[in-house]
Amino acid sequence: MKAEGKVFKYGNDIDTDIIIPARHLNTTDPKELAKYCMEDIDKDFYKEVEDGDIIVALKNFGCGSSREHAPIAIKAAGISCVIAKSYARIFYRNSFNIGLPILECEEAANKIEAGDEISVDFETGEIFNKTKNEIYRAEPFPQFIQQIINSDGLVGYVRNKLGR
């Protein structure tokens, strides 16, 4: 399984209220949430993001409240993967629960810049920066996490396991 796209780059401590502002939490529709994703720090994000694009951030991405709306908005906007130095643990868990692949890789987070074109191989953990012709290595996903992502999240994974 791979992801490939243009990078949107953000800094440290991007909290869930930055990812999806609380004033837009009157809906649970993923496509509606996507329209407001990152709007407080990147007003053109929704207009510029294309299916497959990738978010790269520094440390503590997804801190703040435990709302699942944040990874849902990111995924619904078309982001195929998030790479950061570190994540808030609840965001980390919520991302896998909804099938959003996220990787921790300090080198990639430091060296990748906004607009770079990158590809990510989830089975090997290899991140290839096509723009800079550099390779970074993240820890690959364990098999069961790959199955959760391939099932579009934990609910799909459980349905598959139960044969439904």
Contact map, one row per residue, 1 for C-alpha under 8 A:
11100000000000000000000000000000000000000000000000000000000000000000000000000000000000000000000000000000000000000000000011100000000000000000000000000000000000000000
11110000000000000000000000000000000000000000000000000000000000000000000000000000000000000000000000000000000000000000001111000000000000000000000000000000000000000000
11111000000000000000000000000000000000000000000000010000000000000000000000000001100000000000000000000000000000000000001111000000000000000000000000000000000000000000
01111100000000000000000000000000000000000000000000011100000000000000000000000001000000000000000000000000000000000000111100000000000000000000000000000000000000000000
00111110000000000000000000000000000000000000000000111100000000000000000000000000000000000000000000000000000000000000111000000000000000000000000000000000000000000000
00011111000000000000000000000000000000000000000000011100000000000000000000000000000000000000000000000000000000000111110000000000000000000000000000000000000000000000
00001111100000000000000000000000000000000000000000001111000000000000000000000000000000000000000000000000000000011111110000000000000000000000000000000000000000000000
00000111110000000000000000000000000000000000000000001111000000000000000000000000000000000000000000000000000000001110000000000000000000000000000000000000000000000000
00000011111000000000000000000000000000000000000000000011100000000000000000000000000000000000000000000000000000011110000000000000000000000000000000000000000000000000
00000001111101000000000000000000000000000000000000000011110000000000000000000000000000000000000000000000000000000000000000000000000000000000000000000000000000000000
00000000111111000000000000000000000000000000000000000000111000000000000000000000000000000000000000000000000000000000000000000000000000000000000000000000000000000000
00000000011111000000000000000000000000000000000000000000111110000000000000000000000000000000000000000000000000000000000000000000000000000000000000000000000000000000
00000000001111100000000000000000000000000000000000000000011111100000000000000000000000000000000000000000000000000000000000000000000000000000000000000000000000000000
00000000011111110110000000000000000000000000000000000000000111100000000000000000000000000000000000000000000000000000000000000000000000000000000000000000000000000000
00000000000011111110000000000000000000000000000000000000000011111000000000000000000000000000000000000000000000000000000000000000000000000000000000000000000000000000
00000000000001111111100000000000000000000000000000000000000001111110010000000000000000000000000000000000000000000000000000000000000000000000000000000000000000000000
00000000000000111111110000000000000000000000000000000000000000011000010000000000000000000000000000000000000000000000000000000000000000000000000000000000000000000000
00000000000001111111100000000000000011111000000000000000000000000000000000000000000000000000000000000000000000000000000000000000000000000000000000000000000000000000
00000000000001111111100000000000000011100000000000000000000001000000010011000000000000000000000000000000000000000000000000000000000000000000000000000000000000000000
00000000000000011111110110000000100111100000000000000000000000000000110010000000000000000000000000000000000000000000000000000000000000000000000000000000000000000000
00000000000000011111111110000000000110110000000000000000000000000000000000000000000000000000000000000000000000000000000000000000000000000000000000000000000000000000
00000000000000001001111110000000000000000000000000000000000000000000000000000000000000000000000000000000000000000000000000000000000000000000000000000000000000000000
00000000000000000000111111000000000000000000000000000000000000000000000000000000000000000000000000000000000000000000000000000000000000000000000000000000000000000000
00000000000000000001111111100000100100000000000000000000000000000000000000000000000000000000000000000000000000000000000000000000000000000000000000000000000000000000
00000000000000000001111111110000100000000000000000000000000000000000100000000000000000000000000000000000000000000000000000000000000000000000000000000000000000000000
00000000000000000000001111110000000000000000000000000000000000000000000000000000000000000000000000000000000000000000000000000000000000000000000000000000000000000000
00000000000000000000000111111001100000000000000000000000000000000000000000000000000000000000000000000000000000000000000000000000000000000000000000000000000000000000
00000000000000000000000011111101100000000000000000000000000000000000100000000000000000000000000000000000000000000000000000000000000000000000000000000000000000000000
00000000000000000000000000111111100000000000000000000000000000000000000000000000000000000000000000000000000000000000000000000000000000000000000000000000000000000000
00000000000000000000000000011111110000000000000000000000000000000000000110010000000000000000000000000000000000000000000000000000000000000000000000000000000000000000
00000000000000000000000000001111111000000000000000000000000000000000000010011000000000000000000000000000000000000000000000000000000000000000000000000000000000000000
00000000000000000000000000111111111100000000000000000000000000000000000000000000000000000000000000000000000000000000000000000000000000000000000000000000000000000000
00000000000000000001000110111111111110000000000000000000000000000000100110010000000000000000000000000000000000000000000000000000000000000000000000000000000000000000
00000000000000000000000000000111111110000000010000000000000000000000000111111000000000000000000000000000000000000000000000000000000000000000000000000000000000000000
00000000000000000000000000000011111110000000010000000000000000000000000000001000000000000000000000000000000000000000000000000000000000000000000000000000000000000000
00000000000000000001100100000001111111100000010000000000000000000000000010000000000000000000000000000000000000000000000000000000000000000000000000000000000000000000
00000000000000000111100000000000111111100000110000000000000000000000010011001000000000000000000000000000000000000000000000000000000000000000000000000000000000000000
00000000000000000111000000000000000111111110110000000000000000000000000000000000000000000000000000000000000000000000000000000000000000000000000000000000000000000000
00000000000000000111100000000000000111111111110000000000000000000000000000000000000000000000000000000000000000000000000000000000000000000000000000000000000000000000
00000000000000000100100000000000000001111110000000000000000000000000000000000000000000000000000000000000000000000000000000000000000000000000000000000000000000000000
00000000000000000100000000000000000001111110000000000000000000000000000000000000000000000000000000000000000000000000000000000000000000000000000000000000000000000000
00000000000000000000000000000000000001111111100000000000000000000000000000000000000000000000000000000000000000000000000000000000000000000000000000000000000000000000
00000000000000000000000000000000000001111111110000000000000000000000000000000000000000000000000000000000000000000000000000000000000000000000000000000000000000000000
00000000000000000000000000000000000000100111111100000000000000000000000000000000000000000000000000000000000000000000000000000000000000000000000000000000000000000000
00000000000000000000000000000000000011100111111110000000000000000000000000000000000000000000000000000000000000000000000000000000000000000000000000000000000000000000
00000000000000000000000000000000011111100011111110000000000000000000000000001000000000000000000000000000000000000000000000000000000000000000000000000000000000000000
00000000000000000000000000000000000000000001111110000000000000000000000000000000000000000000000000000000000000000000000000000000000000000000000000000000000000000000
00000000000000000000000000000000000000000001111111000000000000000000000000000000000000000000000000000000000000000000000000000000000000000000000000000000000000000000
00000000000000000000000000000000000000000000111111101000000000000000000000001110000000000000000000000000000000000000000000000000000000000000000000000000000000000000
00000000000000000000000000000000000000000000000111111000000000000000000000001110000000000000000000000000000000000000000000000000000000000000000000000000000000000000
00001000000000000000000000000000000000000000000011111000000000000000000000001111000000000000000000000000000000000000000000000000000000000000000000000000000000000000
00111100000000000000000000000000000000000000000001111100000000000000000000000111100000000000000000000000000000000000000000000000000000000000000000000000000000000000
00011111000000000000000000000000000000000000000011111110000000000000000000000111100000000000000000000000000000000000000000000000000000000000000000000000000000000000
00011111000000000000000000000000000000000000000000011111000000000000000000000011111000000000000000000000000000000000000000000000000000000000000000000000000000000000
00000011110000000000000000000000000000000000000000001111100000000000000000000010111000000000000000000000000000000000000000000000000000000000000000000000000000000000
00000011110000000000000000000000000000000000000000000111110000000000000000000000011100000000000000000000000010010000000000000000000000000000000000000000000000000000
00000000111100000000000000000000000000000000000000000011111010000000000000000000011110000000000000000000000010000000000000000000000000000000000000000000000000000000
00000000011110000000000000000000000000000000000000000001111110000000000000000000000111000000000000000000010011000000000000000000000000000000000000000000000000000000
00000000001110000000000000000000000000000000000000000000111110000000000000000000000111100000000000000000000000000000000000000000000000000000000000000000000000000000
00000000000111000000000000000000000000000000000000000000011111100000000000000000000111110000000000000000000000000000000000000000000000000000000000000000000000000000
00000000000111100000000000000000000000000000000000000000111111100000000000000000000101110010000000000000000000000000000000000000000000000000000000000000000000000000
00000000000011110010000000000000000000000000000000000000000111110000010000000000000000110111000000000000000000000000000000000000000000000000000000000000000000000000
00000000000011110000000000000000000000000000000000000000000111111000000000000000000000110110000000000000000000000000000000000000000000000000000000000000000000000000
00000000000000111000000000000000000000000000000000000000000001111100000000000000000000010000000000000000000000000000000000000000000000000000000000000000000000000000
00000000000000111000000000000000000000000000000000000000000000111110000000000000000000000000000000000000000000000000000000000000000000000000000000000000000000000000
00000000000000010000000000000000000000000000000000000000000000011111000000000000000000000110000000000000000000000000000000000000000000000000000000000000000000000000
00000000000000010000000000000000000000000000000000000000000000001111110000000000000000000000000000000000000000000000000000000000000000000000000000000000000000000000
00000000000000000000000000000000000000000000000000000000000000000111111100000000000000000010011000000000000000000000000000000000000000000000000000000000000000000000
00000000000000000001000010010000100000000000000000000000000000000011111110000000000000000000000000000000000000000000000000000000000000000000000000000000000000000000
00000000000000011011000000000000000010000000000000000000000001000011111111000000000000000010000000000000000000000000000000000000000000000000000000000000000000000000
00000000000000000000000000000000000000000000000000000000000000000001111111100000000000000010011001010000000000000000000000000000000000000000000000000000000000000000
00000000000000000000000000000100110000000000000000000000000000000001111111110000000000000000001001000000000000000000000000000000000000000000000000000000000000000000
00000000000000000011000000000110110110000000000000000000000000000000111111111000000000000000000000000000000000000000000000000000000000000000000000000000000000000000
00000000000000000010000000000000010010000000000000000000000000000000011111111110000000000000000000000000000000000000000000000000000000000000000000000000000000000000
00000000000000000000000000000000010000000000000000000000000000000000001111111111000000000000000000010000000000000000000000000000000000000000000000000000000000000000
00000000000000000000000000000110110000000000000000000000000000000000000111111110000000000000000000000000000000000000000000000000000000000000000000000000000000000000
00000000000000000000000000000010011010000000010011100000000000000000000011111110000000000000000000000000000000000000000000000000000000000000000000000000000000000000
00000000000000000000000000000000000000000000000011111000000000000000000001111111000000000000000000000000000000000000000000000000000000000000000000000000000000000000
00000000000000000000000000000000000000000000000011111110000000000000000001111111110000000000000000000000000000000000000000000000000000000000000000000000000000000000
00110000000000000000000000000000000000000000000000111100000000000000000000100111110000000000000000011000000000000000000000000000000000000000000000000000000000000000
00100000000000000000000000000000000000000000000000011110000000000000000000000011111000000000000000011110000000000000000000000000000000000000000000000000000000000000
00000000000000000000000000000000000000000000000000000111100000000000000000000011111100000000000000011110000000000000000000000000000000000000000000000000000000000000
00000000000000000000000000000000000000000000000000000111100000000000000000000000111110000000000000000111100110000000000000000000000000000000000000000000000000000000
00000000000000000000000000000000000000000000000000000001111110000000000000000000011111100000000000000111110110000000000000000000000000000000000000000000000000000000
00000000000000000000000000000000000000000000000000000000111100000000000000000000001111100000000000000001111010000000000000000000000000000000000000000000000000000000
00000000000000000000000000000000000000000000000000000000011110000000000000000000000111110000000000000001110000000000000000000000000000000000000000000000000000000000
00000000000000000000000000000000000000000000000000000000001111100000000000000000000111111011000000000001000000000000000000000000000000000000000000000000000000000000
00000000000000000000000000000000000000000000000000000000000111110000000000000000000001111111000000000000000000000000000000000000000000000000000000000000000000000000
00000000000000000000000000000000000000000000000000000000000000000000000000000000000000111111100000000000000000000000000000000000000000000000000000000000000000000000
00000000000000000000000000000000000000000000000000000000000001100100000000000000000000011111110000000000000000000000000000000000000000000000000000000000000000000000
00000000000000000000000000000000000000000000000000000000000011100101011000000000000000111111111000000000000000000000000000000000000000000000000000000000000000000000
00000000000000000000000000000000000000000000000000000000000001000000000000000000000000111111111100000100000000000000000000000000000000000000000000000000000000000000
00000000000000000000000000000000000000000000000000000000000000000000000000000000000000001111111110000000000000000000000000000000000000000000000000000000000000000000
00000000000000000000000000000000000000000000000000000000000000000001001000000000000000000111111111000000000000000000000000000000000000000000000000000000000000000000
00000000000000000000000000000000000000000000000000000000000000000001001100000000000000000011111111111100000000000000000000000000000000000000000000000000000000000000
00000000000000000000000000000000000000000000000000000000000000000000000000000000000000000001111111111100000000000000000000000000000000000000000010011000110000000000
00000000000000000000000000000000000000000000000000000000000000000000000000000000000000000000111111110000000000000000000000000000000000000000000000010000111000000000
00000000000000000000000000000000000000000000000000000000000000000000001100000000000000000000011111110000000000000000000000000000000000000000000000001001111000000000
00000000000000000000000000000000000000000000000000000000000000000000000000000000000000000000001111111000000000000000000000000000000000000000000000011111110000000000
00000000000000000000000000000000000000000000000000000000000000000000001000100001110000000000001111111100000000000000000000000000000000000000000000001001100000000000
00000000000000000000000000000000000000000000000000000000000000000000000000000001110000000000001100111110000000000000000000000000000000000000000000001000000000000000
00000000000000000000000000000000000000000000000000000000000000000000000000000000111100000001001100011111000000000000000000000000000000000000000000000000000000000000
00000000000000000000000000000000000000000000000000000000000000000000000000000000111100000000000000001111100000000000000000000000000000000110000000000000000000000000
00000000000000000000000000000000000000000000000000000000000000000000000000000000001111100000000000000111110000000000000000000000000000000110000000000000000000000000
00000000000000000000000000000000000000000000000000000000000000000000000000000000001111000000000000000011111110000000000000000000000000011110000000000000000000000000
00000000000000000000000000000000000000000000000000000000010000000000000000000000000111000000000000000001111111000000000000000000000000000000000000000000000000000000
00000000000000000000000000000000000000000000000000000000000000000000000000000000000010000000000000000000111111100000000000000000000000010000000000000000000000000000
00000000000000000000000000000000000000000000000000000000000000000000000000000000001100000000000000000000111111110000000000000010000000011000000000000000000000000000
00000000000000000000000000000000000000000000000000000001110000000000000000000000001110000000000000000000111111110000000000000000000000000000000000000000000000000000
00000000000000000000000000000000000000000000000000000000010000000000000000000000000000000000000000000000011111110000000000000000000000000000000000000000000000000000
00000000000000000000000000000000000000000000000000000000000000000000000000000000000000000000000000000000001111111000000000000000000000000000000000000000000000000000
00000010100000000000000000000000000000000000000000000001000000000000000000000000000000000000000000000000000111111101000000000000100000000000000000000000000000000000
00000011100000000000000000000000000000000000000000000000000000000000000000000000000000000000000000000000000000111111000000000000000000000000000000000000000000000000
00000111100000000000000000000000000000000000000000000000000000000000000000000000000000000000000000000000000000011111000000000000000000000000000000000000000000000000
00000111100000000000000000000000000000000000000000000000000000000000000000000000000000000000000000000000000000001111100000000000000000000000000000000000000000000000
00000110000000000000000000000000000000000000000000000000000000000000000000000000000000000000000000000000000000011111110000000000111100000000000000000000000000000000
00011110000000000000000000000000000000000000000000000000000000000000000000000000000000000000000000000000000000000011111000000000111000000000000000000000000000000000
00011110000000000000000000000000000000000000000000000000000000000000000000000000000000000000000000000000000000000001111100000011111000000000000000000000000000000000
01111000000000000000000000000000000000000000000000000000000000000000000000000000000000000000000000000000000000000000111110000011110000000000000000000000000000000000
01110000000000000000000000000000000000000000000000000000000000000000000000000000000000000000000000000000000000000000011111001111000000000000000000000000000000000000
11100000000000000000000000000000000000000000000000000000000000000000000000000000000000000000000000000000000000000000001111111110000000000000000000000000000000000000
11100000000000000000000000000000000000000000000000000000000000000000000000000000000000000000000000000000000000000000000111111100000000000001100001000000000000000000
10000000000000000000000000000000000000000000000000000000000000000000000000000000000000000000000000000000000000000000000011111000000000000001100001000000000000000000
00000000000000000000000000000000000000000000000000000000000000000000000000000000000000000000000000000000000000000000000011111100000000000011100000000000000000000000
00000000000000000000000000000000000000000000000000000000000000000000000000000000000000000000000000000000000000000000000111111110000000001111100000000000000000000000
00000000000000000000000000000000000000000000000000000000000000000000000000000000000000000000000000000000000000000000000111011111000000111101000000000000000000000000
00000000000000000000000000000000000000000000000000000000000000000000000000000000000000000000000000000000000100000000011110001111100000111100000000000000000000000000
00000000000000000000000000000000000000000000000000000000000000000000000000000000000000000000000000000000000000000000011100000111110011110000000000000000000000000000
00000000000000000000000000000000000000000000000000000000000000000000000000000000000000000000000000000000000000010001111000000011111111100000000000000000000000000000
00000000000000000000000000000000000000000000000000000000000000000000000000000000000000000000000000000000000000000001111000000001111111000000000000000000000000000000
00000000000000000000000000000000000000000000000000000000000000000000000000000000000000000000000000000000000000000001110000000000111110000000000000000000000000000000
00000000000000000000000000000000000000000000000000000000000000000000000000000000000000000000000000000000000000000001000000000000111111000000000000000000000000000000
00000000000000000000000000000000000000000000000000000000000000000000000000000000000000000000000000000000000000000000000000000001111111100000000000000000000000000000
00000000000000000000000000000000000000000000000000000000000000000000000000000000000000000000000000000000000000000000000000000001110111110000000000000000000000000000
00000000000000000000000000000000000000000000000000000000000000000000000000000000000000000000000000000000000000000000000000000111100011111000000000000000000000000000
00000000000000000000000000000000000000000000000000000000000000000000000000000000000000000000000000000000101100000000000000000111000001111100000000000000000000000000
00000000000000000000000000000000000000000000000000000000000000000000000000000000000000000000000000000000100100000000000000001110000000111110000000000000000000000000
00000000000000000000000000000000000000000000000000000000000000000000000000000000000000000000000000000011100000000000000000001110000000011111000000000000000000000000
00000000000000000000000000000000000000000000000000000000000000000000000000000000000000000000000000000011100000000000000000011000000000001111100000000000000000000000
00000000000000000000000000000000000000000000000000000000000000000000000000000000000000000000000000000000000000000000000001111100000000000111110000000000000000000000
00000000000000000000000000000000000000000000000000000000000000000000000000000000000000000000000000000000000000000000000001111000000000000011111111000000000000000000
00000000000000000000000000000000000000000000000000000000000000000000000000000000000000000000000000000000000000000000000000000000000000000001111111000000000000000000
00000000000000000000000000000000000000000000000000000000000000000000000000000000000000000000000000000000000000000000000000000000000000000000111111100000000000000000
00000000000000000000000000000000000000000000000000000000000000000000000000000000000000000000000000000000000000000000000000000000000000000000111111110000000000000000
00000000000000000000000000000000000000000000000000000000000000000000000000000000000000000000000100000000000000000000000000000000000000000000111111111000000000000000
00000000000000000000000000000000000000000000000000000000000000000000000000000000000000000000000000000000000000000000000001100000000000000000111111111100000000000000
00000000000000000000000000000000000000000000000000000000000000000000000000000000000000000000000000000000000000000000000000000000000000000000001111111110000010000000
00000000000000000000000000000000000000000000000000000000000000000000000000000000000000000000000110100000000000000000000000000000000000000000000111111111110110000000
00000000000000000000000000000000000000000000000000000000000000000000000000000000000000000000000101111000000000000000000000000000000000000000000011111111110000000000
00000000000000000000000000000000000000000000000000000000000000000000000000000000000000000000000000100000000000000000000000000000000000000000000001111111100000000000
00000000000000000000000000000000000000000000000000000000000000000000000000000000000000000000000000100000000000000000000000000000000000000000000000111111110110010000
00000000000000000000000000000000000000000000000000000000000000000000000000000000000000000000000001110000000000000000000000000000000000000000000000011111111110000000
00000000000000000000000000000000000000000000000000000000000000000000000000000000000000000000000111110000000000000000000000000000000000000000000000011111111110000000
00000000000000000000000000000000000000000000000000000000000000000000000000000000000000000000000111100000000000000000000000000000000000000000000000011011111111000000
00000000000000000000000000000000000000000000000000000000000000000000000000000000000000000000000011000000000000000000000000000000000000000000000000000001111111100000
00000000000000000000000000000000000000000000000000000000000000000000000000000000000000000000000000000000000000000000000000000000000000000000000000010011111111110000
00000000000000000000000000000000000000000000000000000000000000000000000000000000000000000000000000000000000000000000000000000000000000000000000000110011111111111000
00000000000000000000000000000000000000000000000000000000000000000000000000000000000000000000000000000000000000000000000000000000000000000000000000000000011111111100
00000000000000000000000000000000000000000000000000000000000000000000000000000000000000000000000000000000000000000000000000000000000000000000000000000000001111111111
00000000000000000000000000000000000000000000000000000000000000000000000000000000000000000000000000000000000000000000000000000000000000000000000000000010000111111111
00000000000000000000000000000000000000000000000000000000000000000000000000000000000000000000000000000000000000000000000000000000000000000000000000000000000011111111
00000000000000000000000000000000000000000000000000000000000000000000000000000000000000000000000000000000000000000000000000000000000000000000000000000000000001111111
00000000000000000000000000000000000000000000000000000000000000000000000000000000000000000000000000000000000000000000000000000000000000000000000000000000000000111111
00000000000000000000000000000000000000000000000000000000000000000000000000000000000000000000000000000000000000000000000000000000000000000000000000000000000000111111
